[in-house]
Amino acid sequence: MNHASLAGVPHAAAPPHPAIVPVPAFADNYIWLLHDRERRRAAVVDPGDAAPVLAALAAAGLSLAAVLVTHHHADHVGGLPALRAAFPDAVVHGPAASLVEGIDRRWRAGDTVELEGFDARFDVIEIPGHTLDHIAFFARRIGDDDARPVLFCGDTLFAGGCGRVFEGTAAQMTASLGRLAALPDDTLVYCAHEYTTSNLRFARAVEPDSAPLAERERQTAALRAAGTPTVPSTLALERATNPFLRTGAADVRRAAEARLGHVPVDATEVFAAVRQWKDGFR
């Protein structure tokens, strides 16, 4: 698959980081595996199911050294007990506010997580909204083979969309997405689900005249037809085509106004109107 930009439009999926591979789980989850093949070690992000992780580690001859947890939902932490049993020395990193059992080191906004042996330092960003305990892990770079920043954002920011607001408020989610949107353009966005096709179908309903969005949808269809993941994306691409990062864009504000029946007072009201629309979109 050619990942080059077409007519100035960012590509639908970025070339993946060489040290990060997807471990598919359930119907549409991605568990991200960060490997250090020289030391035969691995870290995983949001292991909702242990079985595919154990199989991937065995196939690559890796031992599990660390786990990163973004939030408490079962499809992100359900594999923890079995992984801890198989690799008792693995260190589990997660949110300070989480009730998840088995987290060894708990982190808050502004903390830095160092994964020993992986040449990776992650800044912790608190991003409540989808859940109240949700955090993201952001690395300015991982290793020497790829200079692009990396973001593990769980279920807050998706390729072309965002997570439902289950526990927090629209204001919290708007602020959380704003924190992520402020990261560098070339940041690789590693979200936890393959939702891109349906997300873009909704995004086109919000901004039907967007040429970048139409091109992203076309490229995404080609990727999925080839069996290729649409993740990671980049923040540049999300800011250009994801309606939940575009609450200040005229077309998105007009779409929100049509749903509300009045001019939205601020970005939070735009977000809330568009998110409520997405919740019932088919």
C-alpha positions as CSV (number, residue, x, y, z in Angstrom):
1,M,0.0,0.0,0.0
2,N,1.4,3.4,-1.0
3,H,1.2,5.7,2.0
4,A,2.2,8.9,0.2
5,S,0.0,11.9,0.4
6,L,-2.3,12.5,-2.5
7,A,-2.8,16.0,-3.8
8,G,-1.6,17.5,-0.5
9,V,-4.1,15.4,1.5
10,P,-2.5,13.5,4.5
11,H,-2.5,9.8,4.0
12,A,-5.2,7.7,5.7
13,A,-2.8,5.8,7.9
14,A,0.8,6.6,8.8
15,P,3.6,4.2,8.3
16,P,3.8,2.5,11.6
17,H,6.6,2.9,14.1
18,P,9.1,0.0,13.6
19,A,9.1,-0.9,17.3
20,I,5.2,-1.1,17.7
21,V,3.0,-3.8,16.3
22,P,-0.7,-4.5,16.6
23,V,-2.0,-7.5,18.4
24,P,-5.7,-7.8,17.3
25,A,-8.2,-8.9,20.0
26,F,-11.9,-9.4,20.2
27,A,-13.8,-8.0,17.1
28,D,-12.0,-4.7,16.7
29,N,-9.5,-4.0,19.5
30,Y,-5.8,-3.4,19.1
31,I,-3.4,-4.3,21.9
32,W,-0.2,-2.5,21.1
33,L,3.1,-4.4,21.6
34,L,6.3,-2.4,22.0
35,H,9.3,-4.6,21.4
36,D,13.0,-4.5,22.1
37,R,14.2,-7.4,20.1
38,E,17.9,-7.0,21.1
39,R,17.0,-7.5,24.8
40,R,14.1,-9.9,23.9
41,R,11.6,-7.8,25.9
42,A,8.2,-6.4,25.3
43,A,5.7,-4.0,26.7
44,V,2.0,-4.0,25.9
45,V,-0.7,-1.4,26.0
46,D,-4.3,-2.1,27.2
47,P,-4.3,-5.9,27.2
48,G,-8.0,-6.7,27.2
49,D,-7.2,-10.4,26.4
50,A,-4.2,-12.3,27.5
51,A,-4.3,-15.1,24.9
52,P,-3.3,-13.1,21.7
53,V,-0.6,-11.3,23.7
54,L,0.9,-14.6,25.0
55,A,0.8,-16.0,21.4
56,A,2.5,-12.9,20.0
57,L,5.2,-13.0,22.7
58,A,5.9,-16.7,22.1
59,A,6.0,-16.3,18.3
60,A,8.5,-13.4,18.6
61,G,10.5,-15.0,21.5
62,L,9.9,-12.1,23.8
63,S,9.3,-11.8,27.5
64,L,6.8,-9.3,28.9
65,A,8.5,-6.5,30.9
66,A,5.8,-3.9,31.2
67,V,2.2,-3.1,30.7
68,L,0.6,0.3,30.1
69,V,-3.1,0.8,31.1
70,T,-5.1,3.8,29.9
71,H,-8.4,3.1,31.7
72,H,-10.4,0.5,33.5
73,H,-12.8,-0.9,30.9
74,A,-12.6,-4.7,30.7
75,D,-11.6,-4.8,27.0
76,H,-8.5,-3.0,28.1
77,V,-7.5,-4.8,31.3
78,G,-9.2,-8.2,31.2
79,G,-5.9,-9.9,30.3
80,L,-4.0,-8.5,33.3
81,P,-4.4,-11.4,35.7
82,A,-3.2,-14.1,33.2
83,L,-0.3,-11.9,32.0
84,R,0.8,-11.2,35.6
85,A,0.7,-14.9,36.3
86,A,2.8,-15.7,33.3
87,F,5.2,-12.9,33.8
88,P,5.3,-12.0,37.5
89,D,8.1,-9.5,37.1
90,A,6.3,-7.4,34.6
91,V,5.5,-3.9,35.9
92,V,2.0,-2.6,35.3
93,H,1.6,1.2,34.9
94,G,-1.8,2.8,35.0
95,P,-3.9,5.7,36.2
96,A,-3.6,7.0,39.8
97,A,-7.4,7.3,39.9
98,S,-8.2,3.8,38.6
99,L,-9.7,1.0,40.7
100,V,-8.1,-1.6,38.5
101,E,-6.4,-4.3,40.5
102,G,-2.8,-5.3,39.7
103,I,-1.5,-1.8,38.8
104,D,2.0,-1.5,40.3
105,R,2.8,2.1,39.6
106,R,0.1,4.8,39.4
107,W,0.6,8.0,37.5
108,R,-1.0,11.4,37.3
109,A,-0.8,14.3,34.8
110,G,2.7,15.7,34.5
111,D,4.4,12.4,35.6
112,T,7.0,10.8,33.4
113,V,7.1,7.0,32.9
114,E,10.4,5.5,31.9
115,L,10.3,2.0,30.5
116,E,13.7,0.6,31.4
117,G,15.4,-1.1,28.4
118,F,13.1,0.4,25.8
119,D,14.6,3.9,25.3
120,A,11.2,5.3,25.9
121,R,10.0,8.1,28.2
122,F,6.2,8.7,28.4
123,D,4.6,11.9,29.6
124,V,1.3,11.1,31.3
125,I,-1.7,13.2,30.2
126,E,-5.0,13.0,32.1
127,I,-7.9,12.8,29.6
128,P,-11.2,12.2,31.5
129,G,-14.5,12.0,29.7
130,H,-14.8,8.5,28.3
131,T,-14.0,7.4,31.8
132,L,-12.9,9.4,34.8
133,D,-9.6,7.5,35.2
134,H,-8.5,7.8,31.6
135,I,-4.9,8.7,30.9
136,A,-2.8,8.8,27.7
137,F,0.9,8.0,27.3
138,F,2.9,10.4,25.1
139,A,6.6,9.8,24.0
140,R,8.6,12.4,22.2
141,R,10.3,9.5,20.5
142,I,10.9,5.8,21.0
143,G,14.4,4.5,20.2
144,D,16.6,5.8,17.4
145,D,15.0,4.3,14.3
146,D,12.0,6.7,14.2
147,A,12.0,10.3,15.3
148,R,8.2,10.7,15.3
149,P,6.3,11.2,18.6
150,V,4.0,8.4,19.8
151,L,0.6,8.7,21.6
152,F,-1.3,5.8,23.2
153,C,-4.7,7.3,23.7
154,G,-6.9,4.3,24.5
155,D,-10.6,5.2,23.8
156,T,-10.5,9.0,24.0
157,L,-9.3,9.9,20.5
158,F,-10.0,7.5,17.6
159,A,-9.0,7.7,14.0
160,G,-11.7,9.9,12.6
161,G,-13.7,10.0,15.9
162,C,-13.7,9.9,19.7
163,G,-15.0,7.7,22.5
164,R,-18.4,8.0,24.0
165,V,-18.7,10.1,27.1
166,F,-19.6,7.4,29.7
167,E,-18.5,8.7,33.0
168,G,-17.3,12.3,32.5
169,T,-18.9,15.4,31.0
170,A,-18.9,17.0,27.5
171,A,-16.7,19.8,29.0
172,Q,-14.2,17.3,30.3
173,M,-14.1,15.4,27.0
174,T,-13.7,18.7,25.0
175,A,-10.8,19.7,27.2
176,S,-9.2,16.3,27.0
177,L,-9.4,16.2,23.2
178,G,-7.9,19.7,23.2
179,R,-4.9,18.5,25.2
180,L,-4.3,15.8,22.7
181,A,-4.8,18.1,19.7
182,A,-2.1,20.4,21.0
183,L,0.6,17.7,20.5
184,P,2.9,17.9,17.5
185,D,1.5,17.4,14.0
186,D,3.6,14.2,13.3
187,T,2.5,12.5,16.5
188,L,1.5,8.9,15.7
189,V,-2.0,8.3,17.1
190,Y,-2.3,4.7,18.4
191,C,-5.9,4.3,19.5
192,A,-7.4,1.0,20.7
193,H,-10.0,0.2,18.1
194,E,-10.5,-0.3,14.4
195,Y,-13.4,2.1,14.1
196,T,-12.2,4.3,11.3
197,T,-14.6,3.3,8.5
198,S,-17.7,4.0,10.6
199,N,-16.2,7.1,12.1
200,L,-15.4,8.6,8.7
201,R,-18.9,7.8,7.4
202,F,-20.2,10.0,10.3
203,A,-17.6,12.6,9.7
204,R,-18.8,12.9,6.1
205,A,-22.3,13.6,7.4
206,V,-20.9,16.4,9.5
207,E,-18.7,17.9,6.7
208,P,-20.1,16.6,3.4
209,D,-18.1,19.0,1.3
210,S,-14.7,18.3,2.8
211,A,-12.2,17.2,0.1
212,P,-9.6,16.0,2.7
213,L,-12.2,13.9,4.4
214,A,-13.4,12.4,1.1
215,E,-9.9,11.5,0.2
216,R,-9.2,10.0,3.6
217,E,-12.4,7.9,3.3
218,R,-11.3,6.6,-0.1
219,Q,-7.8,5.7,1.2
220,T,-9.3,4.1,4.3
221,A,-11.5,1.8,2.1
222,A,-8.5,0.7,0.2
223,L,-6.5,0.0,3.3
224,R,-9.3,-2.1,4.8
225,A,-9.9,-4.0,1.5
226,A,-6.2,-5.0,1.7
227,G,-6.6,-6.1,5.3
228,T,-4.3,-3.2,6.5
229,P,-5.0,-1.4,9.8
230,T,-5.9,2.2,9.6
231,V,-4.0,2.9,12.8
232,P,-1.8,4.7,13.5
233,S,-3.0,8.0,12.1
234,T,-1.3,11.4,12.8
235,L,-2.6,14.4,14.7
236,A,-2.2,16.5,11.5
237,L,-4.7,14.1,9.8
238,E,-7.0,14.1,12.8
239,R,-7.1,17.9,12.9
240,A,-7.9,18.0,9.2
241,T,-10.7,15.4,9.2
242,N,-11.9,14.5,12.6
243,P,-15.0,16.5,13.6
244,F,-14.4,16.1,17.3
245,L,-11.1,18.0,16.9
246,R,-12.7,20.6,14.6
247,T,-15.3,22.2,16.9
248,G,-14.1,25.6,15.8
249,A,-14.5,24.9,12.1
250,A,-17.3,26.7,10.4
251,D,-18.9,23.6,8.8
252,V,-18.9,21.7,12.1
253,R,-20.4,24.6,14.0
254,R,-23.1,24.9,11.3
255,A,-23.9,21.2,11.7
256,A,-24.1,21.6,15.5
257,E,-26.4,24.6,15.1
258,A,-28.7,22.6,12.8
259,R,-28.9,19.9,15.5
260,L,-29.4,22.3,18.4
261,G,-31.7,24.8,16.7
262,H,-29.6,27.7,17.9
263,V,-26.1,29.0,17.6
264,P,-23.8,27.0,20.0
265,V,-22.3,29.2,22.7
266,D,-18.9,27.5,22.8
267,A,-16.8,24.5,21.7
268,T,-18.2,22.3,24.4
269,E,-21.8,22.8,23.1
270,V,-20.6,22.1,19.6
271,F,-18.9,18.9,20.8
272,A,-21.9,17.8,22.8
273,A,-24.3,18.3,19.9
274,V,-22.0,16.4,17.5
275,R,-21.3,13.6,20.0
276,Q,-25.0,13.1,20.7
277,W,-25.6,12.9,17.0
278,K,-22.9,10.3,16.6
279,D,-24.3,8.2,19.5
280,G,-27.5,7.6,17.5
281,F,-25.9,7.6,14.0
282,R,-26.4,4.5,11.9
